[in-house]
Amino acid sequence: MTGSLSVDPTGQHPFLTISLTTQFLAAGMPGRVTATGTIKGGGRSLLYIDAELVHEDGTVIATSTGVFKRVPQEKLK
């Protein structure tokens, strides 16, 4: 889970993980699994993102919440 694609379509803009919490709710099973992330808020430098991992039968396997800090451009040089 990261915010890179939210500011750069190539996903190459780095973010630092400030916090990340994952709740494992069910066992993984054979079949298709889909992960979906949603930006819930943030500002110039921080993003608050929630994610969900769902099996094809609708079972929620895990949920996650994270806070990510954008690396300033001047730090990338």
Residue pairs with C-beta under 8 A, 6 or more apart in sequence:
1 20
1 37
1 49
1 51
1 64
1 66
1 68
2 11
2 15
2 17
2 49
2 68
3 15
3 39
3 42
3 47
3 49
3 68
3 70
4 11
4 12
4 13
4 14
4 15
5 11
6 39
6 47
7 13
7 70
13 70
13 71
14 71
14 76
15 47
15 68
15 69
15 70
15 71
16 68
16 69
16 71
17 66
17 67
17 68
18 46
18 66
18 67
18 68
18 69
19 65
19 66
19 67
20 64
20 65
20 66
20 67
21 64
21 65
21 66
22 62
22 63
22 64
23 62
23 63
23 64
24 61
24 62
25 60
25 61
25 62
25 63
26 55
26 59
26 60
26 61
26 62
27 61
28 55
28 61
29 55
29 57
29 59
31 55
31 56
31 57
32 55
32 56
33 53
33 54
33 55
33 56
33 61
34 53
34 54
34 56
35 51
35 52
35 53
35 54
36 51
36 52
36 54
37 49
37 50
37 51
38 49
38 50
38 51
39 47
39 48
39 49
40 48
40 49
40 50
41 47
41 48
42 48
44 70
45 69
45 70
45 72
46 67
46 68
46 69
46 70
47 67
47 68
47 70
48 65
48 66
48 67
49 65
49 66
49 67
49 68
50 63
50 64
50 65
50 66
51 63
51 64
51 65
51 66
52 60
52 62
52 63
52 64
53 60
53 61
53 62
53 63
53 64
54 60
54 61
55 61
